Structures are given as C-alpha cells and as structure tokens.
Amino acid sequence: MRVKRGIHRHRRIKKLRALTKGYRGMRSTTVKKGKEALIKAGQNAYRNRRLKKRDFRSLWIIRLNAAVRTHGVSYSRFINQLNKKKVTLDRKVLSELAINEPATFEKLVKEIMA
C-alpha cells in the first residue's frame, strides 16, 4: 500500500513559514531559503546572547567610571579599594546605585576611599 505524506509535509512547511514570518523575500516564502534563514538566525541569537552579557558589563563599567570620577576617583582605584575592603557588590548593582541613589553612592565612595 502506498504511503501518502502530504499532511505531514504541509504541517512541516506551515510551521517553517510561521517561524520565518517577517523575513524578507524568498527567506519567508520558499522552504529551502527559509530553513537556511532559520539556521542562521539561530546561530546569531546564540552568539548574541553571550555578547549581550559582555555589552552590559561594559555599560556598567562606563557608568561607574563616570560616577566615581565626579567624586575625584578613577574606576580602577575604586574597584581596587572595593576588593581590598571585601565589598561584594557587583558592577550592575553599583551602577544602579549611582544612577538611582546618588546620595547613597556618594556615601559608599567616601567610605571605601577613606
């Protein structure tokens, strides 16, 4: 008896079309180009999930540097003193403090650098 695969193929292609919705040109309409586009999109997403962490850390460092320089201290000296005094606040929390709680951050800088 002959096996008909029409339904399975249509479902597979329908799923692919749903995933490539919004892509330009043949990448959203044809199966082969759509599969290639999905694979490439997955690779980019995987890589950029890791790059995002690097970018955010860089942003926090830039913000911290700007914040501590207003108090007459360089970023590297500030971080060095934090480590010496065994303060376990990370750069994300410190940059949030500098932006949202400037008075608290100023007290922290004076306490650390004293």
C-alpha positions in Angstrom: 0.0 0.0 0.0 1.2 3.5 -0.9 2.1 5.9 1.9 0.9 9.5 1.3 2.9 12.1 3.1 1.0 15.2 2.1 -0.4 16.2 5.5 3.0 15.8 7.3 4.8 17.8 4.7 2.2 20.6 4.8 2.4 20.8 8.5 6.2 21.0 8.5 6.2 23.7 5.9 3.4 25.6 7.7 5.5 25.5 10.9 8.5 26.8 9.0 6.5 29.6 7.4 5.3 30.6 10.8 8.8 30.8 12.1 10.1 32.8 9.1 7.2 35.2 9.2 8.6 38.7 8.7 11.7 37.7 6.9 12.3 39.5 3.5 12.0 38.0 0.1 12.4 34.3 -0.6 13.5 33.7 3.0 9.9 33.8 4.1 8.3 32.1 1.1 10.5 29.2 0.0 11.3 26.2 2.1 15.0 25.9 1.3 15.8 29.6 1.8 13.6 29.7 4.9 15.4 26.7 6.5 18.8 28.4 5.8 17.5 31.7 7.3 16.2 29.9 10.4 19.5 28.2 11.0 21.4 31.4 10.5 19.0 33.3 12.8 19.5 30.6 15.5 23.3 31.0 15.2 23.1 34.7 15.6 20.7 34.5 18.5 23.0 32.0 20.3 26.1 34.2 19.7 24.4 37.4 20.7 23.0 36.0 23.9 26.6 35.8 25.0 27.7 39.1 23.5 24.8 40.8 25.4 26.4 39.9 28.7 29.7 41.5 27.6 28.0 44.6 26.3 26.1 45.1 29.6 29.2 44.7 31.7 30.9 47.3 29.6 28.0 49.7 30.0 28.0 49.2 33.8 31.8 49.9 33.9 31.4 53.1 31.8 28.6 54.3 34.1 30.6 53.5 37.2 33.7 55.3 35.8 31.6 58.4 35.1 30.0 58.3 38.5 33.2 57.8 40.6 35.1 60.5 38.6 32.6 63.1 39.8 34.0 62.2 43.3 37.6 62.6 42.2 38.4 58.9 42.0 39.3 56.7 39.0 37.4 53.5 38.3 40.4 51.2 38.7 41.3 52.7 42.1 37.6 52.4 43.2 37.4 48.7 42.2 40.7 48.0 43.8 39.6 49.5 47.1 36.3 47.6 46.9 38.2 44.3 46.6 40.6 45.2 49.4 37.7 46.0 51.7 35.9 42.8 50.6 32.8 44.6 49.4 30.8 42.1 47.3 28.6 44.5 45.4 28.9 43.8 41.6 29.2 46.4 38.9 25.5 46.1 37.9 24.3 47.0 41.5 26.9 49.7 41.8 25.9 51.4 38.5 22.2 51.2 39.5 23.1 52.8 42.9 25.0 55.6 41.1 22.0 56.4 38.9 19.1 55.9 41.2 20.6 56.6 44.7 23.3 59.2 44.2 23.4 60.2 47.9 23.9 56.5 48.9 26.5 56.0 46.2 28.4 59.1 47.4 28.5 57.8 51.0 29.7 54.4 49.7 32.5 56.1 47.7 33.6 58.1 50.7 33.5 55.1 53.0 35.5 52.9 50.5 38.1 55.6 49.7 38.6 56.6 53.4 
